[in-house]
């Protein structure tokens, strides 16, 4: 049966580096009823379908109830370490089902990974891939050594990304990619997660790119979010580099979301847990691993005292202390008064992050 085609509206939009074109058309409903029955109903399902297809070329999918605005930000939902969408053409049918045609290309990260891990050459016309390769090689040679454990590699990569990247948007859509995070030094959460995934994968640390939602720390509203899961010493953990990057206040790297369990992450994040690994361990948690998790004030006092004494002996004028405390630890000006009795201390400021039984204490001590 021949399709009856009537073009009513054509819109071309450039959003986040993606060319989006919308066509409203009339189709014969009887001819397309099977497509309607199989239509995907969420942008997350669309992204998962794209990821299951070839890494290049056109991908067709039928959807229902997904807005044009969501489609313009499809790269946010894709694991851009592997692929990204250059364009999407939307054909809206009379039946309410929309046919989407995505133009998918292998990402810069994909070329870099294949070069470093699989020995495949990068095409000569992929200058951005070559540029990303240069940064990745620099990070791996400058911060990663063969004798490091997977935990130590993960920590070095986590801290490097936070030190060299700021949260923000770009006009070319690169903020969603590892290129944005590592080359431009500016990315949103999916860019942070893509950079984590690329660097850890290239140095042999097993990990997964996770897409979900998180409650904004500033607006208290749920927003789309991306982070990673990492496999350390036989256990899976959640790690969120974006939320460990400080904004204002103490401009030091945080480890609040470094290797935490699902139970802790659920306080602020939501995701389809059945689609990912179960994370029920805290053994490789940053604070647990480094002896910086306290349930009584005396143990905390001993830890702070030792840190200050070591810094004074090393001639350091500023001491930054980061640790986790439970509800049983009292943190206020009176409980921290002992710090002023230590040699060389002139000023103390502190910040106690919110949480249930897992509060993060940051203390800056100036001599």
C-alpha positions as CSV (number, residue, x, y, z in Angstrom):
1,X,0.0,0.0,0.0
2,X,1.4,3.4,-1.0
3,X,2.0,5.9,1.7
4,X,0.3,9.3,1.4
5,X,2.8,11.9,2.3
6,X,1.8,15.5,3.2
7,X,4.5,17.7,4.6
8,X,3.0,20.3,7.0
9,X,5.9,21.5,9.0
10,X,9.7,21.2,8.8
11,X,11.9,22.6,11.6
12,X,15.7,22.4,11.8
13,X,17.3,23.1,15.1
14,X,20.9,23.0,16.3
15,X,20.9,21.9,20.0
16,X,23.9,20.7,21.9
17,X,25.8,20.0,18.7
18,X,22.9,17.9,17.3
19,X,21.0,18.7,14.1
20,X,17.3,18.1,14.8
21,X,14.8,18.1,12.0
22,X,11.1,17.5,12.5
23,X,8.6,16.5,9.8
24,X,4.9,16.2,10.4
25,X,3.4,13.7,8.0
26,X,0.3,11.7,7.1
27,X,0.7,7.9,7.0
28,X,-1.8,5.2,6.4
29,X,-2.5,4.0,10.0
30,X,-3.3,0.4,9.0
31,X,0.1,0.1,7.4
32,X,2.0,1.2,10.5
33,X,0.0,-0.4,13.3
34,X,2.8,-2.9,14.1
35,X,5.2,0.1,14.6
36,X,2.7,1.7,17.0
37,X,2.5,-1.5,19.0
38,X,6.3,-1.6,19.4
39,X,6.8,2.1,19.9
40,X,9.3,3.0,22.7
41,X,7.9,5.4,25.3
42,X,10.9,7.0,27.0
43,X,14.1,8.7,25.9
44,X,16.1,6.2,28.0
45,X,14.7,3.3,26.0
46,X,15.6,5.1,22.8
47,X,19.2,5.5,24.0
48,X,19.4,1.9,25.0
49,X,18.2,0.8,21.6
50,X,20.7,3.0,19.8
51,X,23.5,1.6,22.0
52,X,22.5,-2.0,21.0
53,X,22.9,-1.2,17.3
54,X,25.9,-0.7,15.0
55,X,28.3,2.0,16.1
56,X,27.9,4.0,12.8
57,X,25.2,4.7,10.2
58,X,21.5,5.3,10.5
59,X,19.3,3.9,13.3
60,X,15.5,3.9,12.9
61,X,13.2,3.6,15.9
62,X,9.5,4.3,16.5
63,X,8.5,6.2,19.6
64,X,5.4,7.6,21.3
65,X,5.0,10.4,23.8
66,X,8.6,11.6,23.6
67,X,9.0,15.4,23.2
68,X,11.2,17.1,20.6
69,X,13.1,18.8,23.4
70,X,14.1,15.4,24.8
71,X,15.2,14.2,21.4
72,X,17.5,17.3,21.0
73,X,19.4,16.1,24.0
74,X,19.7,12.4,23.0
75,X,23.5,12.6,23.4
76,X,22.9,13.2,27.1
77,X,21.4,9.8,27.4
78,X,24.0,7.9,25.3
79,X,27.2,6.4,26.5
80,X,29.3,8.9,24.5
81,X,32.4,6.9,25.2
82,X,31.3,4.7,22.4
83,X,28.9,6.6,20.0
84,X,27.1,9.9,19.6
85,X,24.3,11.2,17.4
86,X,25.1,13.8,14.8
87,X,21.5,14.3,13.8
88,X,18.0,13.1,14.3
89,X,15.1,13.4,11.9
90,X,11.6,13.1,13.3
91,X,8.6,12.0,11.3
92,X,5.3,12.3,13.2
93,X,2.5,10.0,12.0
94,X,-1.2,10.7,12.2
95,X,-1.5,7.7,14.5
96,X,0.6,9.5,17.2
97,X,3.6,7.3,16.6
98,X,6.9,9.1,15.6
99,X,9.5,7.5,13.4
100,X,13.0,8.7,14.3
101,X,16.1,8.4,12.1
102,X,19.3,8.9,14.0
103,X,22.7,9.5,12.3
104,X,25.1,7.7,14.6
105,X,28.9,8.0,14.5
106,X,31.7,6.4,16.4
107,X,32.8,8.8,19.1
108,X,36.3,10.3,19.6
109,X,36.5,8.1,22.8
110,X,35.7,5.0,20.7
111,X,38.6,5.7,18.4
112,X,40.9,6.4,21.3
113,X,39.9,3.2,23.1
114,X,40.4,1.1,19.9
115,X,43.8,2.7,19.3
116,X,45.1,2.1,22.8
117,X,43.5,-1.2,23.6
118,X,42.9,-2.9,20.3
119,X,45.7,-1.4,18.2
120,X,43.4,0.1,15.6
121,X,44.6,3.2,13.8
122,X,42.6,6.5,14.0
123,X,41.4,7.8,10.6
124,X,43.4,10.8,9.4
125,X,40.3,13.0,9.2
126,X,39.5,12.5,12.9
127,X,41.6,15.4,14.3
128,X,39.5,15.6,17.5
129,X,40.1,11.9,18.2
130,X,43.9,12.5,17.8
131,X,43.7,15.5,20.1
132,X,41.8,13.4,22.7
133,X,44.3,10.6,22.3
134,X,47.2,13.0,23.2
135,X,45.5,14.0,26.4
136,X,44.6,10.4,27.4
137,X,48.2,9.3,26.8
138,X,49.4,12.2,28.9
139,X,47.2,11.3,31.8
140,X,48.0,7.6,31.6
141,X,51.7,8.1,31.5
142,X,51.8,10.9,34.1
143,X,49.3,9.6,36.7
144,X,49.1,5.8,36.2
145,X,51.8,3.2,36.8
146,X,51.9,-0.5,36.3
147,X,52.3,-1.3,40.0
148,X,49.1,0.6,40.9
149,X,46.1,-1.3,42.1
150,X,42.7,-0.8,40.4
151,X,41.6,1.3,43.3
152,X,44.7,3.5,43.1
153,X,44.1,3.9,39.3
154,X,40.5,4.8,39.8
155,X,41.4,7.4,42.5
156,X,44.1,9.0,40.4
157,X,41.7,9.3,37.4
158,X,38.8,10.6,39.6
159,X,41.0,13.3,41.1
160,X,42.6,14.3,37.8
161,X,39.2,14.8,36.1
162,X,37.9,17.0,39.0
163,X,41.1,19.0,39.1
164,X,41.1,19.7,35.3
165,X,37.4,20.0,34.5
166,X,34.7,22.4,35.4
167,X,31.0,21.9,35.2
168,X,29.4,23.8,32.4
169,X,27.9,23.8,28.9
170,X,29.5,24.5,25.5
171,X,28.1,25.7,22.2
172,X,29.2,22.6,20.3
173,X,27.8,19.9,22.5
174,X,31.2,18.7,23.6
175,X,30.2,19.0,27.2
176,X,28.5,15.6,26.9
177,X,31.7,13.8,26.0
178,X,35.1,12.8,27.3
179,X,36.5,15.2,24.8
180,X,34.7,18.1,26.5
181,X,36.0,17.0,29.9
182,X,39.6,16.2,29.0
183,X,40.4,18.5,26.1
184,X,38.2,21.5,26.7
185,X,38.1,21.2,30.5
186,X,34.3,21.8,30.6
187,X,31.6,19.2,30.8
188,X,28.3,18.2,32.3
189,X,27.7,15.0,34.2
190,X,27.7,12.7,31.2
191,X,31.0,14.2,30.1
192,X,32.6,13.5,33.5
193,X,31.2,10.0,33.4
194,X,32.4,9.4,29.8
195,X,35.9,10.6,30.8
196,X,36.0,8.3,33.8
197,X,34.8,5.4,31.7
198,X,37.4,6.1,28.9
199,X,40.4,6.5,31.2
200,X,39.5,3.5,33.5
201,X,38.8,1.3,30.5
202,X,42.1,2.2,28.8
203,X,44.1,1.2,31.9
204,X,42.2,-2.0,32.5
205,X,39.7,-1.1,35.3
206,X,36.3,-2.6,34.7
207,X,33.5,-0.1,34.8
208,X,30.0,0.8,33.6
209,X,28.4,4.1,32.5
210,X,25.1,4.7,34.4
211,X,22.2,6.9,33.5
212,X,19.5,7.9,36.0
213,X,18.3,10.9,37.9
214,X,19.6,12.9,40.9
215,X,18.2,15.5,43.3
216,X,19.9,18.7,42.6
217,X,21.9,20.0,45.6
218,X,21.0,23.6,44.7
219,X,17.4,23.4,43.6
220,X,16.3,20.2,45.4
221,X,14.7,19.1,42.1
222,X,15.2,15.8,40.3
223,X,17.4,16.1,37.2
224,X,18.8,13.8,34.6
225,X,22.2,12.5,35.7
226,X,25.1,10.2,34.7
227,X,27.8,8.5,36.8
228,X,29.8,5.3,36.9
229,X,30.0,1.9,38.5
230,X,33.5,0.4,39.0
231,X,34.7,-3.1,39.8
232,X,37.3,-3.1,42.6
233,X,38.7,-6.3,44.2
234,X,35.7,-8.4,43.3
235,X,33.0,-5.9,44.3
236,X,31.0,-3.2,42.4
237,X,30.8,0.4,43.6
238,X,29.1,3.6,42.6
239,X,31.4,6.6,41.8
240,X,30.1,10.1,40.9
241,X,32.9,12.4,39.8
242,X,30.5,15.2,38.9
243,X,29.1,15.5,42.4
244,X,32.6,15.2,43.9
245,X,33.7,18.3,42.0
246,X,33.2,21.2,44.4
247,X,31.4,24.4,43.4
248,X,32.1,27.3,45.8
249,X,33.2,26.9,49.4
250,X,36.1,24.5,49.8
251,X,37.7,24.3,46.3
252,X,39.2,20.9,47.1
253,X,38.4,17.5,45.6
254,X,35.7,15.7,47.5
255,X,35.3,11.9,47.8
256,X,31.8,11.8,49.2
257,X,30.6,9.7,46.2
258,X,33.8,7.7,45.7
259,X,32.9,4.0,45.8
260,X,29.7,4.0,47.8
261,X,26.9,1.4,48.0
262,X,23.5,1.6,46.4
263,X,22.0,2.2,49.8
264,X,23.9,5.4,50.2
265,X,23.5,6.6,46.6
266,X,19.7,6.1,46.9
267,X,19.6,9.1,49.3
268,X,20.1,11.4,46.3
269,X,20.1,9.3,43.1
270,X,17.5,7.1,41.3
271,X,18.2,4.7,38.5
272,X,16.9,1.4,37.1
273,X,18.9,-0.8,39.4
274,X,18.0,-4.0,37.6
275,X,19.8,-2.7,34.5
276,X,23.1,-2.3,36.4
277,X,25.3,-4.0,38.9
278,X,24.3,-4.4,42.5
279,X,26.6,-2.3,44.7
280,X,26.3,-3.5,48.3
281,X,29.9,-3.1,49.6
282,X,31.7,-0.2,51.3
283,X,35.1,-2.0,51.6
284,X,36.7,0.1,48.8
285,X,35.0,3.3,49.9
286,X,37.4,6.2,50.1
287,X,37.0,6.9,53.8
288,X,36.8,3.3,54.8
289,X,39.9,2.5,52.8
290,X,41.9,5.4,54.3
291,X,40.9,5.0,57.9
292,X,38.9,8.2,57.8
293,X,35.5,7.0,58.9
294,X,34.6,7.8,62.5
295,X,31.9,6.9,65.0
296,X,33.3,8.7,68.1
297,X,34.9,12.1,68.8
298,X,38.0,10.8,70.4
299,X,39.0,8.8,67.3
300,X,38.3,11.8,65.2
301,X,40.4,14.1,67.4
302,X,43.3,11.7,67.2
303,X,43.1,11.7,63.4
304,X,43.0,15.5,63.1
305,X,45.8,15.9,65.6
306,X,48.0,13.5,63.7
307,X,47.2,15.2,60.4
308,X,48.1,18.7,61.7
309,X,51.3,17.5,63.3
310,X,52.5,15.8,60.1
311,X,51.7,18.9,58.1
312,X,53.5,21.3,60.5
313,X,56.5,19.0,60.4
314,X,56.5,19.2,56.6
315,X,56.3,23.0,56.7
316,X,52.8,23.2,55.2
317,X,50.8,26.3,56.2
318,X,47.4,25.0,55.2
319,X,45.9,21.6,56.2
320,X,42.8,20.2,54.5
321,X,41.2,17.3,56.3
322,X,38.3,15.3,54.8
323,X,36.6,12.4,56.6
324,X,33.3,10.7,57.2
325,X,31.4,10.7,60.5
326,X,28.3,9.1,61.8
327,X,25.5,10.7,63.8
328,X,27.2,9.7,67.0
329,X,30.0,12.2,66.4
330,X,29.3,15.8,67.6
331,X,30.6,18.4,65.2
332,X,30.5,22.1,66.3
333,X,32.7,24.9,67.4
334,X,33.1,23.5,70.9
335,X,34.0,20.0,69.8
336,X,36.7,21.4,67.4
337,X,38.2,23.8,70.0
338,X,41.0,21.3,70.7
339,X,42.5,22.1,67.2
340,X,43.5,25.6,68.4
341,X,45.7,24.0,71.1
342,X,47.8,22.4,68.5
343,X,51.1,24.0,67.6
344,X,51.0,26.5,64.7
345,X,47.2,26.6,64.3
346,X,45.7,30.1,63.9
347,X,42.4,29.6,62.1
348,X,40.0,26.7,61.7
349,X,36.9,26.5,59.4
350,X,34.7,23.5,58.7
351,X,31.8,22.3,56.7
352,X,29.6,19.3,57.6
353,X,27.9,17.8,54.5
354,X,24.3,16.5,54.9
355,X,23.5,12.8,55.1
356,X,22.0,10.2,57.3
357,X,24.7,8.0,58.9
358,X,27.3,9.2,56.4
359,X,28.2,12.9,56.8
360,X,31.3,14.3,55.3
361,X,33.4,16.7,57.4
362,X,35.8,19.1,55.6
363,X,38.2,21.1,57.8
364,X,40.7,23.7,56.7
365,X,43.4,24.6,59.2
366,X,45.7,27.6,58.7
367,X,48.9,28.1,60.5
